[in-house]
Amino acid sequence: MSKIIVGLDIGTTKIACFVGRKNEHGKIEILSMGKSESLGVTRGMVANIEKTVQSIKVAVEEAQERVEGQLTVRVVNVGIAGQHIKSLQHRGIHTREHIDVEIAQKDIDALVDDMYKLVMQPGEAIITVLPQEYIVDNEQGIKDPIGMLGRRLEANFHIITGQIGASMNITKCVEKSGLEVKEIILEPIASADAVLADAEKEAGAVLVDIGGGTTDVAIFHEGIIRHTAVIPFGGNVITEDIKEGCTIMRRQAEMLKTKFGSALASESQENEIVCIPGLRGRDPKEITIRNLASIIQARMEDIFDLVSWEIRKSGFERRLIGGIVLTGGGAQLRDIDKLAELHTGYSCRIGQPIEQLGHGYHEKLSNPMFSTAIGLIIKGFEEI
């Protein structure tokens, strides 16, 4: 039986557990999935360990039931997000002893291991080290130096750091659920693998993953990841805004957003009205669809302002032919791609996590909210 990888996406609104393997064509086949409501996570970080463990168990049991008898879910790849995530650029140098011996994987590993030894701020740790491009004896822009000859091997690295406590809490929750963490992977990098085509990564593209608690950003150019960021707002903030703006309950606000919400007020009819039942014996509330859309649009514009700021900060704003690709649960909002185009000036599409899936996948899997979970499986196969 071919190797099985499990992706566990511990999100703010949902926890998704996906089990996948590669078929004979090198494409990913999803064998089963489980999903549960996330009760202990706030803005991408674990806030209550017991509740998170309960939610993980529900999602894993559901995935397990569907592959009963074939395999047991034990080792998982987990995603990490949250506003504590930071990224920095650094250059590493490795001087080789023998100039006549070809550069091998062990030379690259030595460079990467050195990066993990960088001194961080107290309480911070390096999550991932991503080589961007290599330099051999001052020869720049090399993507793969293996097999070349040279004395001095250098590399530019994109280093992602986060709070030690945050990743320890994730590990603790997974272990308390009776599972083992194989790897902790940054969520926007996983999502990017699930929804971006290689041509987009080459041309220059921005992945914007709008989750419940955070919006993750990953910028690619020439096939290399150039910038990552986590914005501490997501779909939950929009729900809160609707709740406050329309003075209704949170549950009703969430229902209004998903059923009738749109990110562009100008596209909504002024005379369309939704009736929300009042609390015990009180009159029902009438809310216009146009008013609902204006509340959503105002908050989405805030999020896209922060995305635009991250794009400028990366220095690649004029080199993004592929534009913006929106994914995550928030990408299901009506007209959100139109608002993104109007507000940022980049072309935009909704990214579904089907880039690397084999034929015959269930249409449920094309939902943008599953991008991270499917991406975690893809990442797992890259590491083999």
C-alpha positions in Angstrom: 0.0 0.0 0.0 1.3 3.4 -0.9 2.3 5.9 1.9 -0.5 7.6 3.7 -0.2 11.2 5.0 -2.6 12.9 7.4 -3.1 16.7 7.5 -4.7 18.3 10.6 -5.8 21.9 10.2 -6.5 23.4 13.6 -8.4 26.5 12.6 -10.3 29.1 14.6 -13.8 28.1 13.3 -13.2 24.4 12.3 -10.8 21.6 12.7 -10.3 19.4 9.6 -8.5 16.1 9.4 -7.7 14.8 5.9 -6.1 11.4 5.0 -4.4 11.2 1.6 -2.1 9.1 -0.5 -0.5 9.5 -3.9 -1.9 7.6 -6.9 0.2 6.0 -9.7 0.2 9.3 -11.6 1.7 11.2 -8.6 -1.6 13.0 -7.9 -3.1 13.2 -4.4 -6.1 11.0 -3.6 -8.1 12.0 -0.5 -9.2 8.7 1.2 -11.2 10.3 4.0 -11.9 13.5 5.9 -13.4 14.6 9.2 -14.5 18.0 10.3 -15.6 19.4 13.6 -16.4 22.8 15.1 -13.3 24.4 16.7 -14.0 25.4 20.3 -10.7 26.3 21.9 -8.8 28.3 19.2 -8.8 32.1 19.0 -7.2 34.0 16.1 -5.2 30.9 15.0 -3.8 30.2 18.5 -4.8 27.6 21.0 -6.7 29.4 23.9 -8.2 26.4 25.6 -6.4 23.0 25.5 -9.2 20.8 26.7 -11.7 22.1 24.3 -9.2 22.0 21.4 -8.4 18.3 22.3 -12.2 17.5 22.2 -12.6 19.1 18.8 -9.5 17.3 17.4 -10.8 14.0 18.6 -14.2 14.5 16.9 -12.6 15.4 13.5 -10.1 12.5 13.7 -12.7 10.0 14.7 -14.9 11.0 11.7 -11.9 10.6 9.4 -11.1 7.3 11.0 -14.6 5.9 10.6 -14.4 6.3 6.8 -11.2 4.3 6.5 -12.1 1.8 9.2 -10.0 -1.4 9.1 -7.7 -0.1 6.5 -5.5 2.1 8.6 -5.2 4.0 11.9 -4.7 7.7 12.1 -1.6 8.2 14.3 1.0 10.6 12.9 -0.2 14.0 11.5 1.1 17.1 9.8 -0.3 20.2 11.6 -0.6 23.8 10.4 0.4 26.8 12.5 -0.8 30.4 12.1 -1.5 33.4 14.4 -0.3 37.0 14.6 2.9 35.9 16.4 4.3 34.6 13.1 7.1 36.7 11.7 9.4 36.2 8.7 12.9 37.5 8.0 15.5 37.2 5.3 19.0 35.9 6.1 22.1 34.8 4.1 24.1 31.7 5.0 27.6 30.8 3.9 29.2 27.4 3.8 32.9 27.0 2.9 33.7 23.6 1.4 36.9 21.7 2.0 37.3 20.1 -1.4 36.7 22.2 -4.5 36.9 19.2 -6.9 34.0 17.3 -5.1 30.5 18.1 -6.5 28.1 20.0 -4.2 25.8 17.4 -2.6 22.6 17.4 -0.5 24.7 17.3 2.7 26.2 20.7 1.9 22.7 22.2 1.5 21.7 20.5 4.8 24.7 22.0 6.6 23.6 25.5 5.4 20.0 24.9 6.5 21.1 23.5 9.9 23.2 26.6 10.5 20.1 28.8 10.0 18.3 26.9 12.7 21.1 28.0 15.1 20.4 31.7 14.6 19.8 33.5 17.9 16.1 34.5 18.3 14.3 36.9 20.6 13.5 35.3 24.0 10.4 33.1 23.6 10.7 32.8 19.9 11.8 29.8 17.8 12.4 29.1 14.1 9.5 27.2 12.6 10.7 26.8 9.0 13.8 27.7 6.9 13.2 28.0 3.2 16.1 28.4 0.8 15.3 30.9 -1.9 18.3 30.9 -4.2 21.9 29.8 -4.0 25.2 31.5 -4.9 28.2 29.4 -5.8 31.6 31.2 -5.8 29.7 34.5 -6.4 27.7 33.1 -9.3 24.2 34.3 -8.4 20.6 33.1 -9.0 21.2 29.4 -8.9 18.0 27.4 -8.0 19.6 24.0 -7.5 23.4 23.8 -6.9 23.6 20.0 -6.5 26.3 18.6 -8.9 28.1 21.9 -9.3 31.7 22.5 -8.3 32.7 25.4 -6.1 34.5 26.3 -2.8 31.9 28.7 -1.4 28.2 27.9 -1.2 25.9 30.7 -0.1 22.1 30.9 0.1 19.4 33.5 0.7 16.9 32.1 3.2 13.3 33.0 4.1 13.1 32.2 7.8 9.7 31.9 9.6 9.6 32.4 13.3 6.9 32.1 16.0 6.3 31.9 19.7 7.7 28.7 21.3 4.6 28.6 23.5 2.2 28.6 20.5 3.8 25.6 18.8 4.2 23.8 22.1 0.4 24.2 22.8 -0.4 22.8 19.3 1.9 19.8 19.9 0.4 19.3 23.4 -3.2 19.3 22.0 -2.3 16.8 19.3 -0.5 14.5 21.7 -3.4 14.6 24.3 -5.7 13.5 21.4 -3.6 10.4 21.2 -1.7 11.4 18.0 1.9 12.3 17.1 3.1 15.4 15.4 5.3 14.7 12.4 5.8 18.3 11.4 4.4 21.7 12.1 3.9 23.6 8.8 3.1 27.3 8.3 -0.5 27.4 7.0 -0.1 29.9 4.1 2.7 27.8 2.6 0.5 24.7 2.8 -2.5 26.5 1.3 -0.3 27.9 -1.5 0.7 24.3 -2.5 -2.9 23.3 -2.7 -4.3 26.2 -4.8 -1.5 27.9 -6.8 -0.4 26.5 -10.2 3.4 26.4 -10.8 2.9 29.0 -13.6 1.4 31.4 -11.1 4.3 30.9 -8.6 6.7 31.6 -11.5 4.9 34.7 -12.8 4.4 36.2 -9.3 1.3 35.7 -7.3 -0.1 36.5 -3.8 -2.0 33.9 -2.0 -4.5 35.3 0.5 -6.1 32.7 2.8 -9.1 34.2 4.6 -9.8 32.0 7.6 -12.0 32.5 10.6 -9.5 34.1 12.9 -6.6 35.2 10.7 -5.9 36.0 7.0 -2.6 34.4 5.8 -0.5 35.9 3.0 2.2 34.2 1.0 3.9 36.0 -2.0 5.7 34.0 -4.7 7.9 35.2 -7.6 10.0 33.1 -10.0 8.7 30.0 -8.2 10.3 31.1 -4.9 8.4 32.1 -1.7 9.4 35.8 -1.1 7.2 36.9 1.8 4.8 35.5 4.3 2.6 37.3 6.9 -0.4 36.6 9.1 -3.0 39.3 9.5 -4.9 39.0 12.8 -8.4 39.4 11.2 -10.6 37.0 9.4 -14.3 36.0 8.9 -15.1 36.1 12.6 -14.5 39.9 12.8 -17.0 40.4 10.0 -19.6 38.3 12.0 -18.9 40.5 15.1 -19.4 43.6 13.0 -22.8 42.4 11.6 -23.8 41.4 15.2 -23.0 44.9 16.5 -24.2 46.8 13.4 -27.6 45.1 13.2 -27.9 44.4 17.0 -28.6 40.7 16.5 -27.2 37.5 18.1 -23.9 36.1 16.9 -25.5 32.9 15.5 -27.9 35.0 13.4 -25.1 37.2 12.2 -23.1 34.2 11.0 -26.2 32.9 9.2 -26.8 36.3 7.6 -23.2 36.5 6.4 -23.1 33.1 4.8 -26.6 33.1 3.3 -27.1 36.6 2.2 -23.7 38.4 2.6 -21.8 40.1 -0.2 -18.5 41.9 -0.2 -19.8 44.6 -2.6 -22.6 46.9 -1.4 -23.1 48.3 -5.0 -24.0 44.8 -6.3 -26.8 44.4 -3.7 -30.5 45.4 -4.2 -31.7 48.2 -2.0 -35.2 46.8 -1.7 -34.2 43.3 -0.6 -34.9 42.7 3.1 -34.2 39.8 5.4 -36.4 39.3 8.5 -34.7 38.1 11.7 -37.0 36.7 14.4 -37.1 38.8 17.6 -36.3 37.4 21.0 -39.3 36.0 23.0 -42.3 38.1 22.1 -40.4 41.0 20.5 -41.0 42.1 17.0 -38.8 40.6 14.2 -35.9 42.7 12.9 -35.8 43.8 9.2 -32.3 44.2 7.7 -31.6 45.3 4.2 -29.2 43.2 2.1 -27.5 46.5 1.0 -26.9 47.5 4.6 -25.5 44.0 5.4 -23.2 44.2 2.4 -21.9 47.7 3.4 -20.9 46.3 6.9 -19.0 43.3 5.2 -17.4 45.6 2.6 -16.0 48.0 5.2 -14.3 45.2 7.1 -13.0 43.4 4.0 -11.5 46.7 2.7 -9.6 46.9 6.0 -8.2 43.4 5.4 -7.3 44.1 1.8 -5.6 47.4 2.9 -3.3 45.2 5.2 -2.8 42.7 2.3 -1.7 45.7 0.0 0.6 46.9 2.8 2.3 43.4 3.0 2.7 43.4 -0.8 4.4 46.8 -0.7 6.6 45.6 2.2 7.7 42.6 0.2 9.1 44.8 -2.6 7.4 42.7 -5.3 4.4 44.9 -5.9 5.2 45.6 -9.6 6.2 42.0 -10.4 3.0 40.1 -9.7 1.6 39.1 -13.1 -0.4 36.3 -11.4 -2.3 38.8 -9.2 -4.1 37.7 -6.1 -5.6 34.2 -5.4 -8.1 34.1 -2.6 -8.8 31.0 -0.7 -10.0 29.9 2.8 -13.6 29.9 4.1 -13.8 33.7 3.7 -13.3 33.3 -0.1 -16.8 31.9 -0.3 -18.3 35.4 0.2 -20.2 36.6 -2.8 -18.3 39.2 -5.0 -15.2 39.1 -2.8 -13.0 38.7 -5.9 -14.5 41.8 -7.4 -13.9 43.8 -4.3 -10.3 42.5 -4.1 -9.7 43.7 -7.7 -11.3 47.1 -7.1 -9.5 47.7 -3.9 -6.0 46.4 -4.7 -5.7 46.9 -8.4 -4.6 43.3 -9.0 -6.4 40.7 -11.0 -8.0 38.1 -8.7 -9.4 34.6 -8.8 -10.9 32.2 -6.2 -8.4 29.4 -5.5 -9.8 25.9 -5.0 -7.6 23.2 -3.5 -7.7 20.9 -6.5 -4.4 21.7 -8.3 -2.8 18.5 -7.2 -5.8 16.2 -6.7 -6.3 13.1 -8.9 -9.3 12.7 -11.1 -12.6 11.7 -9.6 -12.3 13.7 -6.4 -15.5 14.6 -4.5 -16.8 18.0 -5.4 -16.9 18.8 -1.6 -13.1 18.9 -1.7 -13.1 21.9 -4.1 -14.3 24.1 -1.3 -11.7 26.8 -0.5 -12.0 26.2 3.2 -10.1 22.9 2.9 -7.1 24.5 1.2 -4.9 24.3 4.3 -5.8 20.7 5.2 -5.1 19.4 1.6 -2.0 21.5 1.5 -0.6 19.9 4.6 -0.9 16.5 2.9 0.9 17.8 -0.2 3.7 19.2 2.0 4.0 15.9 3.7 4.7 14.1 0.4 7.3 16.8 -0.5 9.2 15.9 2.7 9.5 12.2 1.9 
